[in-house]
Structures are given as C-alpha cells and as structure tokens.
C-alpha cells in the first residue's frame, strides 16, 4: 500500500449457495504518512570499468515503506538514477587519468531521500587498450593501481637496442591471479606469464632496436603494482656532456649542453647546482636546455650535468660552469588599490593589490601617520588601537628580496573623528504643515556624508 493514502473498504457475505448479501457500509482508512528516509546506501564500490566507463555497485538501502530507487552523483553533480531493486550504475562519460568522486542516495515512494553514501574516489591511472597505452622507457620503473577486479593496464615502449629484455611486474596481490603479456608492434603475443599468490611476474624476450612493444598487466583483485623493463647486459655509461651558460637574469640561469652518446641510448640528464641534484630531464623532453629559477640576485652558483641510460649507468660529470646572477636594483611596483575591508571602534583592516617585481616581492611595510609600524608578507593588514576620536592615515610600501623598496601607496584614512557640531540652525519659512530649515555646514576631516534630524512635537 502507498503511504499517506486513503483506502475505502466494503464487505459482502455469501453462503454455500453463492447467495450474496448487500454491501456493508463503507469504511475509509488512511495509511500513515511516510516521513522516514531510507537508510544510507552502504559499501559503494567500483565493480568494473574500461577506458570509457566505470561500473558502480552498492548494498541496498531499507525503508519503512519501500525503496523506490537511487540517485547517483559524481563530484557533487547528479549523474542519473536507477529504479527498483537495481544497485548498479554505469558512468559512460569518464576520461582516463581523471579523478572522480561518487556518492549515492536512496529515495522512497514518498519522496524521502537518504543522506549521501560514503564517497568513492576513483581514478584509472593508465589506459585499458592498445590505443591508450601509456608510454614508458626501458630502465624506468612505473607504479600503478588495479582499481577493480581484472583492471587491465596497457603500456608501450621502444627498444633502444637489440638485446634480451626482462619485464618484471611486482604486485601486492597475495591471493589472486596475476597476468603479464608482451606484444609486438602488430599486437601479437610474444610473451606471457601468469601466477598466483605473492610471486612476481617476469618475461624475458629478445627484442629488436627501434621497435615498439606493448605490455598488458591485469589482476584478479584490487591493489598496487610496479612495472619495469630492463636490459640487464648493459653496463656501459654514456659519455660526458659539454655544459655552457646560455643566459642569466636576476633570478634565473639558463643552461645548455651537448648531447651524450651511449651504446644503448641516453635516457636522460641530471642537473646539479652546488653539488645537489635539482632536476632530472628525460631525453624525450626536447632540446637539451634547462632554466633554473627562484635564484637570489647577485649570487654565484656552480653547475654540472650528468647523463644516464635506461640501465641507470651514469656518465662522468660535465665541465663545471660558474655563473653569477645579475644584481637587483629595481624596486617592486607600488601597491595599488589600498582599501578598507573592515573597521571597528578599535581596529581597522585594509588590503591592496599585490606588487610585482623583476625578482620577487618579499613583503610589505605598513606606515601609520608616516611612521613604520610593522611588516607583513600578505596583502592585507589589521591594526588595533584604543577607542578615541583620533583619525589615522595608512600607506604601504613593497620590498623585494634584495631590499629594494617601492614608493608609498596612496593613503587610506581610518576616520575616527566626528564632524563639528551643526550651528546656526534656523527656520526660513513655514506653513501650516511644513517648516524649512537652514544651518551652517559643519567641518569634518573626511567630509560630512549625511545629516540626522531629530523632531519632537510639544
């Protein structure tokens, strides 16, 4: 029966000869109105998926009447709903590599809606087909996650040289099957390994230089894994590079270097500043150039670069270059838009637009009636004082990392001074129902903005 609905009843009697009595009087009765929401859906989980969809499941809610259906939300926006006993939904509008947050709400026949389920955060880190395979480099280890049962992740790589390659996959899946496939450039299987429990997956296969190969991994449960393609026989380091300074500013140094060579192929370059590694640049990133940012003006730095290959053999250091950043004599821009954002009888808060600088702005000096009272690294400030009728004038100056200071900003007034008393009030004309008044305009440090009239009849 439907909650909050009136039902009418009549009764007729009949005997063994199927003789029927007249109908009884009508009885009208209403079911109770349903104001109780269903229970919250539990155990929202990812059941299946691919490059194009995620399939969600959850445990059914209960209700004092009955559950009419479920609303499905993604990132707070309603995606759709399912009716009846269905506790399954497919989101067919996903993109690989994007993180989504799902919730579900149950509703009953009276329109009562449950609270949202616990959120489910989902991100499929790698593609699930050959066409969406993630490109990796031999010698580099990648990490991945199986986010649902038999989540298939695809990878591709180009063999840098002829040789016997080893593909190793390690996963934290103690009680499920694990699968590792190797395919050639025509998507034909050339290697396969499966196992169960806590064993690693491993394929050894002789591959040809400059050919593209594909790897597929999938698991019988959820969990994390690592994948690496190595060429074990390579022990030769790349040659050293020739490093030079391309340019320098107050806060940046741009470096360039000659390409190293290797028997298999250079995988990347590591940049060192004053003996510490500051950047790892993959060989596939483009030109052999790097700009080091966030430096101090007028400081001296020393750089070297080292090349490495896919087997992590590292070259000797390049020649060391020494470079001094330009001295900074340029002040920051003047803070603009100084304005009051809050004012009480004992405090004032004001803010301004951030200044810019050829290096970077370190902070701001706060001036009150021409005197420095404080500094801040934010573009807002609150000054507190005792209640009085004294007004204050504030300005702001920006300063940079080299100590250069901007000019003072425009002034903002903290007006605590009341206007002078209104004087010489007098009537200039009147009728039976009106009186026209005039008075001397009172003086004020910021200008009178309004007048309050008090009228008393006697």
C-alpha positions as CSV (number, residue, x, y, z in Angstrom):
1,X,0.0,0.0,0.0
2,X,1.1,3.6,-0.6
3,X,1.9,5.7,2.5
4,X,-0.4,8.6,3.3
5,X,-3.2,7.2,1.1
6,X,-6.9,6.9,1.9
7,X,-8.5,3.5,1.2
8,X,-12.2,2.6,1.2
9,X,-13.5,-0.8,2.2
10,X,-16.9,-2.6,1.8
11,X,-17.7,-6.2,2.7
12,X,-20.3,-8.7,1.2
13,X,-21.1,-12.1,2.6
14,X,-22.1,-15.2,0.6
15,X,-23.3,-18.6,1.6
16,X,-22.7,-22.1,0.2
17,X,-25.3,-21.5,-2.5
18,X,-23.3,-18.4,-3.5
19,X,-26.1,-16.1,-2.5
20,X,-24.5,-12.6,-1.8
21,X,-25.6,-10.1,0.8
22,X,-25.8,-6.4,0.2
23,X,-22.6,-4.4,0.6
24,X,-21.7,-3.2,4.0
25,X,-21.3,0.5,4.9
26,X,-18.1,2.0,3.5
27,X,-15.1,2.2,5.9
28,X,-12.4,4.8,5.0
29,X,-9.0,4.5,6.5
30,X,-5.7,6.2,5.6
31,X,-2.2,4.7,5.9
32,X,0.3,6.7,7.9
33,X,2.2,9.4,6.0
34,X,5.8,8.3,5.4
35,X,8.2,10.9,6.6
36,X,11.1,8.5,7.2
37,X,14.0,8.5,4.7
38,X,15.6,5.2,3.6
39,X,18.8,4.1,5.2
40,X,22.1,5.3,3.7
41,X,23.4,3.1,0.9
42,X,26.5,1.2,2.1
43,X,29.7,-0.3,0.6
44,X,29.8,1.9,-2.6
45,X,32.5,0.3,-4.7
46,X,33.9,0.0,-8.3
47,X,32.7,-3.2,-9.8
48,X,34.1,-3.0,-13.4
49,X,35.5,-0.4,-15.9
50,X,37.4,0.4,-19.0
51,X,38.6,3.5,-20.9
52,X,35.0,4.5,-21.5
53,X,33.0,3.6,-18.4
54,X,33.0,2.8,-14.6
55,X,30.5,0.4,-13.2
56,X,29.4,1.1,-9.6
57,X,27.7,-1.2,-7.1
58,X,26.4,-0.7,-3.5
59,X,24.4,-2.5,-0.8
60,X,20.7,-2.0,-0.9
61,X,19.0,0.5,1.5
62,X,16.0,-0.3,3.6
63,X,12.9,1.8,4.3
64,X,9.7,1.6,6.5
65,X,7.7,1.5,3.2
66,X,9.9,0.6,0.3
67,X,12.9,2.0,-1.6
68,X,11.8,3.5,-4.9
69,X,15.3,3.9,-6.3
70,X,18.8,5.6,-6.1
71,X,20.3,8.8,-7.2
72,X,24.0,8.7,-8.4
73,X,26.3,11.7,-8.0
74,X,29.7,12.5,-9.4
75,X,31.7,15.4,-8.0
76,X,28.6,16.6,-6.3
77,X,26.5,16.7,-9.6
78,X,23.7,14.3,-10.2
79,X,24.5,11.8,-13.0
80,X,21.3,9.8,-13.1
81,X,19.2,7.4,-11.1
82,X,18.1,3.8,-11.1
83,X,14.7,2.5,-10.0
84,X,13.5,-0.6,-8.1
85,X,15.9,-3.1,-6.8
86,X,18.8,-2.1,-9.0
87,X,22.0,-1.4,-7.1
88,X,24.2,-1.0,-10.2
89,X,25.1,2.0,-12.4
90,X,27.5,2.6,-15.3
91,X,29.1,6.0,-15.8
92,X,29.9,6.2,-19.5
93,X,31.3,9.7,-19.6
94,X,34.7,9.2,-18.0
95,X,38.2,10.1,-19.1
96,X,41.4,8.1,-18.4
97,X,43.6,9.7,-15.8
98,X,40.9,12.0,-14.3
99,X,39.9,11.5,-10.6
100,X,36.2,11.3,-9.9
101,X,34.3,11.2,-6.5
102,X,31.0,9.3,-6.5
103,X,28.2,9.1,-3.9
104,X,24.7,7.5,-3.9
105,X,21.4,8.5,-2.2
106,X,18.3,6.3,-1.8
107,X,14.7,7.6,-2.2
108,X,11.4,6.1,-1.3
109,X,7.9,6.3,-2.9
110,X,7.0,9.3,-0.7
111,X,10.0,11.3,-2.0
112,X,12.0,11.0,1.2
113,X,15.8,11.0,0.4
114,X,18.6,9.4,2.4
115,X,21.9,11.0,3.3
116,X,24.7,10.5,0.8
117,X,26.7,7.4,1.0
118,X,30.4,7.4,1.9
119,X,32.2,8.9,-1.1
120,X,34.1,6.7,-3.5
121,X,37.2,8.2,-5.1
122,X,38.2,6.7,-8.4
123,X,41.0,7.4,-10.9
124,X,42.1,4.9,-13.6
125,X,45.8,5.8,-13.9
126,X,46.5,4.0,-17.2
127,X,44.7,3.2,-20.4
128,X,42.8,-0.1,-20.9
129,X,43.5,-0.6,-24.6
130,X,46.4,-0.6,-27.1
131,X,45.3,2.7,-28.4
132,X,45.5,4.3,-24.9
133,X,48.7,2.6,-23.8
134,X,51.0,4.7,-21.6
135,X,54.5,5.3,-23.0
136,X,57.3,4.2,-20.7
137,X,61.1,4.0,-21.0
138,X,63.2,0.9,-20.7
139,X,65.0,1.1,-17.3
140,X,62.4,3.3,-15.7
141,X,60.1,1.9,-13.1
142,X,56.4,2.9,-13.1
143,X,53.8,2.4,-10.4
144,X,50.1,1.6,-11.0
145,X,46.9,0.5,-9.3
146,X,44.3,-2.1,-10.1
147,X,41.2,-0.2,-9.1
148,X,38.7,-3.0,-9.8
149,X,38.8,-6.8,-10.4
150,X,40.6,-7.5,-13.7
151,X,41.5,-3.9,-14.4
152,X,43.7,-4.1,-17.5
153,X,46.5,-1.5,-17.9
154,X,48.4,-1.1,-21.1
155,X,51.9,0.3,-21.7
156,X,54.2,0.7,-24.7
157,X,57.9,1.3,-25.1
158,X,60.5,1.4,-27.8
159,X,63.5,-0.9,-27.5
160,X,66.7,1.3,-27.7
161,X,68.9,-1.6,-28.9
162,X,68.9,-5.2,-29.8
163,X,69.1,-7.5,-26.8
164,X,67.5,-9.7,-24.2
165,X,65.0,-7.6,-22.3
166,X,63.4,-8.5,-18.9
167,X,59.9,-7.3,-18.0
168,X,59.3,-7.5,-14.2
169,X,55.9,-6.8,-12.5
170,X,55.6,-6.9,-8.8
171,X,52.2,-6.6,-7.1
172,X,50.7,-6.7,-3.6
173,X,48.1,-9.3,-4.5
174,X,48.6,-12.3,-2.2
175,X,45.5,-14.4,-3.1
176,X,44.6,-13.6,-6.7
177,X,45.8,-14.4,-10.2
178,X,48.2,-12.0,-11.9
179,X,48.8,-11.8,-15.7
180,X,51.6,-10.2,-17.8
181,X,51.5,-10.1,-21.6
182,X,54.1,-8.8,-24.1
183,X,53.0,-7.9,-27.6
184,X,54.9,-6.9,-30.7
185,X,54.2,-3.8,-32.8
186,X,51.4,-5.7,-34.6
187,X,49.7,-6.5,-31.2
188,X,50.7,-10.2,-31.5
189,X,51.5,-12.0,-28.2
190,X,55.3,-12.8,-27.9
191,X,55.5,-13.3,-24.2
192,X,53.2,-14.4,-21.4
193,X,53.4,-15.2,-17.6
194,X,50.7,-15.8,-15.0
195,X,50.9,-16.7,-11.4
196,X,49.1,-16.7,-8.1
197,X,49.9,-15.7,-4.5
198,X,52.8,-13.4,-3.8
199,X,55.0,-14.3,-6.8
200,X,56.4,-11.7,-9.2
201,X,55.6,-11.7,-12.9
202,X,58.5,-11.9,-15.3
203,X,59.1,-12.2,-19.1
204,X,62.5,-12.5,-20.8
205,X,62.4,-11.8,-24.5
206,X,64.9,-10.8,-27.2
207,X,63.7,-7.6,-28.8
208,X,64.9,-5.5,-31.8
209,X,66.2,-2.0,-31.7
210,X,63.8,0.9,-32.5
211,X,60.7,-1.4,-32.5
212,X,57.6,-0.6,-30.4
213,X,56.3,-3.2,-28.0
214,X,53.2,-3.3,-25.8
215,X,52.7,-4.6,-22.2
216,X,49.4,-5.7,-20.6
217,X,49.0,-6.3,-16.9
218,X,45.9,-7.3,-15.0
219,X,45.0,-8.8,-11.7
220,X,42.2,-10.8,-10.1
221,X,41.7,-8.2,-7.3
222,X,42.5,-4.6,-6.4
223,X,45.9,-3.4,-5.3
224,X,49.1,-1.7,-6.3
225,X,51.9,-2.8,-8.5
226,X,55.2,-1.8,-10.1
227,X,56.5,-2.4,-13.6
228,X,60.0,-2.2,-15.1
229,X,61.6,-3.0,-18.4
230,X,65.4,-3.6,-18.2
231,X,68.2,-4.6,-20.5
232,X,70.5,-6.5,-18.0
233,X,73.5,-6.8,-20.2
234,X,74.2,-3.0,-20.4
235,X,77.0,-1.8,-18.1
236,X,78.4,0.9,-20.3
237,X,78.0,4.5,-19.1
238,X,77.1,7.4,-21.5
239,X,79.8,9.9,-22.5
240,X,80.1,13.2,-20.6
241,X,78.4,16.3,-21.9
242,X,79.8,19.8,-22.6
243,X,77.9,22.3,-20.4
244,X,77.6,26.1,-21.1
245,X,75.7,29.1,-19.7
246,X,73.1,30.4,-22.2
247,X,71.8,33.3,-20.2
248,X,71.3,34.7,-16.7
249,X,68.9,37.2,-15.1
250,X,68.4,38.4,-11.5
251,X,66.7,35.1,-10.5
252,X,67.3,32.6,-13.3
253,X,70.1,30.8,-15.1
254,X,69.6,29.0,-18.4
255,X,72.0,26.1,-19.2
256,X,72.6,24.2,-22.5
257,X,74.7,21.2,-23.1
258,X,75.9,18.9,-25.9
259,X,74.2,15.5,-26.3
260,X,75.9,12.5,-24.7
261,X,76.2,9.2,-26.6
262,X,75.6,5.6,-25.3
263,X,75.8,2.1,-26.6
264,X,72.1,1.6,-26.0
265,X,70.8,5.1,-25.7
266,X,70.7,8.1,-23.3
267,X,67.6,8.1,-21.1
268,X,68.1,11.5,-19.6
269,X,70.2,14.1,-17.8
270,X,70.5,15.1,-14.2
271,X,71.3,18.8,-13.4
272,X,73.4,19.6,-10.3
273,X,73.7,23.0,-8.6
274,X,76.4,23.4,-6.0
275,X,76.7,19.7,-5.7
276,X,73.0,18.9,-5.2
277,X,70.7,17.4,-7.9
278,X,68.0,19.9,-8.8
279,X,66.3,18.4,-11.9
280,X,66.1,15.1,-13.8
281,X,65.3,15.7,-17.5
282,X,64.1,12.8,-19.7
283,X,65.8,12.5,-23.1
284,X,62.3,12.7,-24.7
285,X,61.6,16.2,-23.2
286,X,63.0,18.0,-26.2
287,X,66.1,20.3,-26.5
288,X,69.0,19.9,-24.1
289,X,68.4,23.1,-22.2
290,X,67.2,23.9,-18.7
291,X,66.3,27.1,-16.8
292,X,67.0,27.2,-13.1
293,X,64.5,29.6,-11.4
294,X,64.0,31.1,-8.0
295,X,67.6,32.1,-7.5
296,X,68.9,35.0,-5.4
297,X,70.1,38.1,-7.3
298,X,73.8,38.8,-7.3
299,X,74.7,35.2,-6.1
300,X,77.3,32.8,-7.6
301,X,76.3,29.3,-8.5
302,X,78.1,26.3,-9.9
303,X,76.6,23.7,-12.2
304,X,77.4,20.3,-13.8
305,X,75.3,17.8,-15.7
306,X,75.4,14.0,-15.9
307,X,73.8,11.7,-18.5
308,X,72.3,8.3,-17.7
309,X,71.0,5.4,-19.7
310,X,68.0,3.1,-19.3
311,X,70.1,0.7,-17.1
312,X,70.9,3.6,-14.8
313,X,74.6,3.8,-15.9
314,X,75.7,7.4,-15.2
315,X,78.3,9.4,-17.1
316,X,81.1,11.4,-15.6
317,X,80.2,14.9,-14.7
318,X,80.4,17.5,-17.4
319,X,82.7,20.5,-17.1
320,X,81.7,22.8,-14.3
321,X,80.3,26.2,-15.1
322,X,80.2,29.1,-12.7
323,X,77.6,31.9,-13.1
324,X,76.6,34.9,-11.1
325,X,73.0,36.2,-11.3
326,X,72.5,39.9,-12.1
327,X,72.3,42.3,-9.2
328,X,68.8,43.5,-8.5
329,X,68.4,47.3,-8.2
330,X,64.8,47.5,-9.5
331,X,62.2,48.2,-6.8
332,X,58.8,46.5,-6.8
333,X,55.7,48.2,-8.2
334,X,53.8,50.5,-5.9
335,X,51.0,48.7,-4.1
336,X,47.7,49.7,-5.6
337,X,44.0,49.6,-4.7
338,X,44.5,50.3,-0.9
339,X,41.1,49.9,0.6
340,X,39.4,49.3,4.0
341,X,37.8,45.9,4.3
342,X,36.7,46.1,7.9
343,X,36.5,48.8,10.6
344,X,35.5,48.9,14.3
345,X,35.9,51.4,17.1
346,X,39.3,49.8,18.0
347,X,40.7,48.4,14.7
348,X,40.9,48.7,11.0
349,X,41.6,46.1,8.3
350,X,42.8,47.1,4.9
351,X,44.1,45.3,1.8
352,X,45.7,46.0,-1.5
353,X,46.7,44.5,-4.8
354,X,49.9,42.5,-4.8
355,X,53.0,44.3,-6.1
356,X,55.2,42.8,-8.9
357,X,59.0,42.7,-9.2
358,X,61.7,41.6,-11.6
359,X,62.9,39.2,-8.8
360,X,60.2,38.7,-6.3
361,X,58.3,40.6,-3.6
362,X,59.3,39.6,-0.1
363,X,56.9,41.7,1.9
364,X,55.3,45.0,2.7
365,X,56.0,47.8,5.1
366,X,53.0,49.3,6.9
367,X,53.1,53.0,7.7
368,X,50.8,54.9,10.2
369,X,50.8,58.6,10.0
370,X,54.1,58.4,8.2
371,X,55.8,56.1,10.7
372,X,56.7,52.5,10.1
373,X,54.7,50.2,12.4
374,X,55.0,46.7,11.0
375,X,55.8,44.4,8.1
376,X,53.8,41.6,6.5
377,X,54.2,39.1,3.7
378,X,50.5,39.2,3.0
379,X,48.4,41.8,1.1
380,X,46.1,42.5,4.0
381,X,46.8,44.1,7.4
382,X,44.9,44.7,10.7
383,X,45.9,47.5,13.1
384,X,44.4,47.7,16.6
385,X,44.2,50.8,18.7
386,X,42.4,52.2,21.7
387,X,39.0,53.8,21.1
388,X,39.4,57.5,20.6
389,X,38.4,60.4,18.3
390,X,41.8,60.4,16.6
391,X,42.0,59.5,12.9
392,X,44.9,57.7,11.3
393,X,46.4,57.7,7.8
394,X,48.0,54.5,6.4
395,X,50.3,53.8,3.5
396,X,52.0,50.6,2.3
397,X,55.4,50.0,0.6
398,X,56.6,46.8,-1.1
399,X,60.1,45.5,-0.8
400,X,61.9,42.7,-2.6
401,X,64.5,40.0,-1.9
402,X,67.3,42.5,-2.5
403,X,65.9,45.1,-0.1
404,X,64.7,47.4,-2.9
405,X,61.6,49.4,-1.8
406,X,58.7,50.8,-3.8
407,X,57.2,54.2,-3.4
408,X,54.5,54.5,-0.8
409,X,51.0,53.7,-1.9
410,X,48.0,56.0,-1.9
411,X,46.7,56.9,1.6
412,X,43.8,55.2,3.3
413,X,42.1,57.1,6.1
414,X,40.9,55.5,9.3
415,X,38.4,58.1,10.2
416,X,37.6,58.2,14.0
417,X,37.0,62.0,14.2
418,X,33.3,63.1,14.3
419,X,32.1,66.3,12.4
420,X,31.8,69.6,14.2
421,X,28.5,70.4,15.8
422,X,25.9,71.8,13.5
423,X,25.4,75.5,14.2
424,X,23.1,78.4,13.3
425,X,20.1,76.2,12.6
426,X,17.0,78.4,11.8
427,X,13.7,78.4,10.1
428,X,13.5,80.3,6.9
429,X,9.8,79.7,6.0
430,X,6.9,77.7,7.3
431,X,3.3,76.8,6.6
432,X,0.5,75.0,8.5
433,X,2.2,71.7,7.6
434,X,5.8,72.4,6.8
435,X,8.9,74.1,8.2
436,X,12.0,74.9,6.0
437,X,15.3,74.9,7.9
438,X,18.9,76.0,7.1
439,X,22.2,75.7,9.0
440,X,25.9,76.1,8.7
441,X,27.6,73.1,7.1
442,X,29.8,71.6,9.8
443,X,33.5,70.9,9.1
444,X,34.9,67.3,9.0
445,X,38.3,65.8,8.1
446,X,36.8,63.5,5.6
447,X,33.6,65.4,4.7
448,X,30.1,65.1,6.0
449,X,28.2,62.4,4.3
450,X,24.7,62.7,5.9
451,X,22.6,64.6,8.4
452,X,20.4,63.0,11.1
453,X,17.2,65.0,12.0
454,X,15.5,64.7,15.4
455,X,11.9,66.1,15.5
456,X,9.9,66.4,18.8
457,X,6.4,67.8,18.9
458,X,5.3,69.6,22.1
